[in-house]
Amino acid sequence: MRTGRLVLAAFASLRRFKLRSAAMVVGSFVGVAALTLVVSVGGGVERKVLSTVRQIFGERSVLVVAGGSNLLTGPRAGAARLTLEDLEAVAREVPQVEAWDAQQILPAAPIRRAGPSTTGEGGPSATARVVGQTERSPRVWSRTASGGAFFDAAAVSSSARVVVIGETVARELFGSEDPVDSEILVGPVSFRVVGVLERFGTDVHGMDRDDEVVVPLTTAMRRLLNVDTIAGAKLLVRSSARTEAVGREVARVLRERHGLPPGRPDDFMLITDVQVRKMVGNVQRVLFLFLPLAAGVSLLAGGAISAALMLSSVSARVSEIGIRRAVGARPEDIRLQFLLESASAALTGAVAGVAVGAALAELAARRMQLGSVLSVRAVLLGLLASLAVGLAAGVLPARRAAALPPAEALAARG
């Protein structure tokens, strides 16, 4: 029999046995939709993680964090003391430290545009994260002002009331107006806006890094928080090959300054680029091994269901197989027809699964601010995996159907 006629016969059989065909299509649909979703979103998350890691950590970085605090969200109560003097000592005693910047953070503070609004009430308000940094921040953190300018060393030494605001804050307080040289209130303290931060977007925790304002470190410590400690710091190392060695030297200096005897745990935490690469590797394994594997299990389960349904179909269609053999169909024709039926059902479900999985992936990407995530790889992987599972599910039923003796099949009809 010609292959074209076999294909038409396969589709005709799928239409004739609607309930069985629908169950086979659903099994493929669920597996491919899940596979497309996790591969697409996983790729977007990986790009976001790598981009954020490169911007925050870089390849020559050592992060110093006070006690159990988190450098990106602010210290928790009871965190060990880490001071500017500690970091200055590290910079003096560890020659491989090229530059450094310290941070102090107020996780959430009321921010308001100073002066009355057009309605006669107070200006627009928002809640934003306040970060205290030094004039070295643009170099160390690779993020400067896209509009206006970043504050300088004089502003830090004098605890000046100047601020660089993120794009989200600028939009909420000023709309389409240029905020530079305007006044805002951070809590009760008035600040002059000197610049707008470069766009960052969300970080790996889903936090909008544009919804923050940066003030001189000394201003944050004295005027906003009334503390003499810092949350942590980032050190730039002269050579990326030396980060681990520099980390050990930094730990030695800090332990000596904090009077920690041998055997006592550190009261600070160090994070090097080597540790960051390990963390990124763990994330990549989860995104591209375990999650697709979990989605693949549902696809295999659908294949097992298809195989069971096709086997039962052979028993129900013995007389049909006998007639086809009687009119000249060869065993390989019968085998190919059943394989085509299984593959066609799988591909039908796969096409629908790719469409739904892609739509869900784009929806999830918008909510997570990942940009467009659908990739050709995800589509091809879903279609090829479904086709492979569909063919594998049809092998045993096809062999069983082809092995039926014509006389026995015709006898079953009678």
C-alpha positions in Angstrom: 0.0 0.0 0.0 1.2 3.5 -0.7 2.3 5.6 2.3 -0.3 8.4 1.4 -3.2 5.9 1.7 -1.8 4.6 4.9 -1.7 8.2 6.3 -5.3 8.8 5.3 -6.3 5.5 6.8 -4.6 6.4 10.1 -6.4 9.7 10.3 -9.7 8.0 9.4 -9.2 5.5 12.2 -8.5 8.3 14.7 -11.7 10.0 13.7 -13.7 6.7 14.0 -12.4 5.9 17.5 -12.9 9.4 19.0 -12.8 8.6 22.7 -9.6 6.6 22.4 -8.0 9.2 20.1 -8.9 12.0 22.5 -7.3 10.2 25.4 -4.1 9.7 23.4 -4.1 13.3 22.3 -4.6 14.6 25.9 -1.7 12.5 27.2 0.7 14.1 24.6 -0.8 17.6 25.1 -0.2 17.7 28.8 3.4 16.5 28.6 4.4 18.8 25.7 2.7 21.8 27.3 4.5 21.2 30.5 7.8 20.6 28.7 7.5 23.8 26.6 6.6 25.8 29.7 9.5 24.7 31.9 12.1 24.8 29.1 11.0 28.3 28.0 10.7 29.8 31.4 13.8 28.0 32.6 15.8 29.6 29.8 14.4 33.1 30.7 15.2 32.6 34.4 18.7 31.4 33.5 19.3 34.5 31.4 18.0 36.7 34.2 20.1 35.0 36.9 23.3 35.2 34.8 22.6 38.9 34.0 21.9 39.8 37.6 24.9 37.8 38.9 27.2 39.5 36.4 26.0 42.9 37.4 26.0 42.3 41.2 29.0 40.0 41.6 31.2 40.2 38.5 34.3 38.1 38.0 36.6 39.9 40.4 34.4 40.4 43.4 34.4 39.5 47.1 31.3 40.3 49.1 31.6 40.9 52.8 28.3 40.7 54.7 27.8 41.5 58.4 26.8 38.5 60.5 23.6 36.9 59.2 22.5 39.9 57.2 21.7 40.0 53.6 23.6 42.6 51.6 20.8 43.2 49.2 17.9 43.6 51.6 19.4 45.0 54.8 20.6 43.6 58.1 18.6 41.6 60.4 18.4 42.3 64.1 21.4 41.1 66.0 23.8 41.1 63.1 27.4 41.4 64.1 29.2 44.7 63.8 30.9 45.6 60.6 32.3 49.1 60.3 33.8 51.5 57.8 37.0 51.2 59.7 37.0 47.5 59.1 36.9 48.0 55.4 39.5 50.7 55.4 41.8 48.3 57.3 41.1 45.6 54.7 42.0 48.0 51.9 45.3 48.9 53.6 46.4 45.4 54.5 45.3 43.5 51.4 47.0 45.0 48.4 45.0 42.9 45.9 41.9 44.9 46.8 41.6 47.4 43.9 38.5 49.3 45.1 35.6 48.8 47.5 32.2 50.2 48.3 30.2 49.8 51.5 26.4 49.7 51.9 23.8 50.4 54.6 20.2 49.7 53.7 16.7 50.7 54.9 14.5 48.1 53.3 11.4 50.3 53.0 10.9 54.0 53.6 8.1 56.4 52.7 9.2 58.7 49.9 7.3 61.8 48.9 7.7 64.6 46.4 8.3 67.8 48.3 5.8 70.7 47.9 2.1 70.9 47.2 0.6 69.1 44.2 -1.7 70.7 41.7 -4.7 69.6 43.9 -3.3 71.6 46.9 -2.4 68.4 48.8 1.0 66.9 49.5 3.1 65.7 46.6 2.9 62.1 45.2 4.2 59.5 47.6 5.7 56.0 47.3 7.5 53.4 49.4 11.0 52.5 48.3 14.2 50.9 49.4 16.9 53.3 50.6 20.6 52.3 49.9 23.5 54.2 51.4 26.7 54.0 49.3 29.9 55.9 48.6 31.1 57.8 45.6 32.8 54.6 44.4 29.5 52.8 43.9 29.3 53.4 40.0 32.7 51.7 39.6 32.3 48.9 42.1 28.7 48.0 41.3 28.7 48.9 37.6 25.7 51.1 37.9 25.7 54.9 37.6 23.3 57.6 36.8 21.6 57.7 33.3 20.3 61.2 33.9 21.9 63.9 36.0 25.0 62.7 37.9 26.0 60.5 40.8 27.1 62.2 44.0 30.8 62.7 44.7 33.2 62.2 47.6 32.5 65.6 49.0 28.8 64.7 49.4 29.8 61.5 51.3 32.3 63.3 53.6 29.8 66.0 54.4 26.7 63.7 54.8 25.0 65.8 52.1 21.2 65.4 51.6 21.4 64.5 47.9 19.8 61.4 46.3 19.9 59.4 43.1 16.5 57.8 42.4 15.5 54.7 40.4 13.3 54.9 37.4 10.3 53.4 39.2 10.5 56.0 41.9 11.0 58.8 39.3 7.9 57.6 37.5 5.7 57.4 40.6 6.7 60.8 42.0 7.3 62.8 38.9 5.5 61.1 36.0 7.1 62.3 32.8 8.8 65.3 34.4 12.6 65.5 34.8 13.2 64.9 38.5 16.8 66.3 38.6 17.2 69.3 41.0 13.7 68.6 42.5 13.2 68.0 46.2 11.9 64.8 47.8 11.3 63.7 51.4 12.8 60.4 52.6 10.8 59.9 55.8 11.0 63.4 57.4 14.4 64.3 55.8 14.5 66.5 52.7 16.8 65.5 49.8 17.7 67.1 46.4 17.6 64.8 43.5 20.9 64.9 41.6 20.4 62.0 39.2 18.3 59.0 38.0 19.8 55.5 38.3 20.5 53.4 35.2 17.7 50.9 34.6 18.3 47.5 36.4 14.9 45.7 36.4 14.1 42.9 38.8 16.8 40.8 40.5 16.8 37.0 41.1 14.5 37.5 44.1 11.9 39.2 42.0 12.6 42.6 43.6 12.4 45.7 41.5 15.8 47.3 41.8 14.5 50.4 40.1 12.2 51.0 43.1 15.1 52.3 45.2 17.0 55.5 46.0 20.7 55.8 46.7 22.0 58.4 49.2 25.5 59.0 50.5 26.5 56.3 53.0 27.2 58.7 55.8 23.9 60.4 55.3 22.1 57.1 55.5 24.0 56.1 58.7 23.6 59.5 60.5 20.4 61.1 59.3 18.2 58.1 58.4 19.3 55.1 60.5 21.4 56.6 63.3 23.9 53.8 63.3 27.7 53.5 63.0 27.8 50.1 61.3 27.4 49.0 57.7 25.4 46.0 56.2 28.3 44.9 54.0 30.6 45.8 51.2 31.8 44.7 47.8 35.5 44.5 47.1 37.0 44.5 43.6 40.1 42.3 43.3 42.9 43.1 40.8 42.9 39.6 39.3 40.0 37.2 39.0 42.4 34.3 39.7 43.1 35.7 43.2 39.6 36.1 44.6 39.8 33.0 46.8 43.2 34.0 48.2 42.0 37.6 48.7 38.9 36.2 50.5 41.1 34.3 53.0 43.2 37.5 53.6 40.1 39.6 54.2 38.8 37.0 56.6 42.1 37.1 58.5 42.0 40.9 58.8 38.4 41.0 60.0 38.9 38.2 62.5 41.9 40.0 64.0 39.9 43.3 64.2 36.9 41.5 65.8 39.1 39.6 68.3 37.9 36.2 67.3 40.1 33.4 68.7 40.9 30.3 66.7 38.0 27.8 66.5 35.3 30.5 66.9 33.1 31.0 63.9 33.3 34.1 61.8 30.8 36.9 62.7 30.7 37.9 59.0 30.1 36.1 55.7 32.3 36.2 52.6 31.0 35.4 49.1 33.5 35.0 46.2 32.9 34.5 42.5 33.8 30.9 42.9 30.9 30.3 45.3 28.6 32.3 43.0 29.5 30.1 40.1 28.7 27.0 42.1 25.3 28.5 43.1 24.6 29.4 39.4 25.5 25.8 38.5 23.0 24.5 41.0 20.3 26.7 39.5 21.1 25.6 36.0 20.9 21.9 37.0 17.5 22.5 38.5 16.3 24.5 35.4 17.6 22.2 32.7 17.7 18.8 34.3 15.2 18.3 37.1 12.3 20.5 35.9 12.4 19.1 32.3 12.8 15.6 33.7 9.6 16.1 35.8 7.8 17.4 32.6 9.1 14.4 30.7 7.6 12.0 33.2 4.1 13.3 32.3 5.0 12.8 28.6 6.1 9.3 29.3 2.9 8.6 31.3 0.9 9.8 28.2 2.9 7.5 26.1 2.2 4.5 28.4 -1.5 5.4 28.1 -1.3 5.6 24.4 0.4 2.2 24.2 -2.3 0.6 26.4 -5.1 2.1 24.3 -3.4 1.0 21.0 -3.0 -2.6 22.4 -6.7 -2.7 23.3 -7.4 -1.3 19.8 -5.7 -4.3 18.2 -8.0 -6.7 20.0 -11.0 -4.7 19.0 -10.0 -4.4 15.4 -9.0 -8.0 14.6 -11.7 -8.4 11.9 -10.6 -5.1 10.3 -7.0 -6.3 10.2 -8.2 -9.6 8.7 -10.0 -7.9 5.8 -7.1 -5.7 5.1 -4.8 -8.7 5.0 -7.3 -10.5 2.7 -7.3 -7.7 0.2 -3.5 -7.6 -0.1 -2.2 -5.6 2.8 1.3 -6.8 3.9 2.3 -7.2 7.5 4.6 -4.1 7.2 1.5 -2.1 5.9 -0.4 -3.1 9.0 2.5 -2.3 11.2 3.1 1.1 9.6 -0.6 2.0 9.9 -0.7 1.5 13.6 2.6 3.4 14.0 1.1 6.3 12.0 -2.0 6.3 14.1 0.0 6.5 17.4 2.4 9.2 16.0 -0.5 11.3 14.5 -2.3 11.4 17.8 0.9 12.3 19.6 1.8 15.1 17.2 -1.8 16.5 17.3 -1.5 16.7 21.0 2.0 18.1 20.7 1.0 21.0 18.4 -1.8 22.0 20.8 0.6 21.5 23.8 3.3 23.7 22.2 0.7 26.5 21.6 -0.7 26.4 25.2 2.7 25.9 26.8 4.1 28.9 24.8 1.2 31.1 25.9 1.6 30.1 29.5 5.3 30.7 29.3 4.9 34.2 27.9 2.3 34.9 30.6 4.7 33.7 33.3 7.5 35.7 31.8 5.5 38.9 31.9 4.7 38.4 35.5 8.3 37.7 36.3 9.6 40.4 34.0 11.8 38.0 32.0 11.0 39.4 28.6 10.1 37.1 25.7 11.1 33.5 26.6 9.8 31.3 23.9 12.6 29.6 22.0 12.9 27.4 18.9 14.6 24.8 21.1 11.6 24.5 23.4 9.2 24.0 20.4 11.5 21.5 18.6 12.1 19.6 21.9 8.4 19.3 22.6 7.5 18.1 19.1 10.4 15.7 18.7 9.9 14.3 22.2 6.2 13.8 21.5 6.9 12.1 18.2 9.5 9.8 19.8 7.1 8.8 22.6 4.2 8.3 20.1 6.3 6.1 17.9 7.6 4.1 20.9 4.0 3.7 22.2 2.9 2.3 18.8 5.7 -0.2 18.3 4.3 -3.1 20.4 0.7 -2.7 19.2 1.9 -2.5 15.6 4.0 -5.6 15.9 1.1 -7.5 17.5 -1.4 -6.3 14.7 1.1 -7.3 12.0 1.6 -10.7 13.5 -2.0 -11.7 13.3 -2.5 -14.6 10.8 -5.1 -13.6 8.1 -7.2 -16.7 8.5 -7.5 -16.2 12.3 -8.4 -12.5 11.8 -11.1 -13.4 9.3 -12.4 -16.2 11.5 -12.8 -13.7 14.3 -15.0 -11.6 12.0 -17.3 -14.5 11.4 
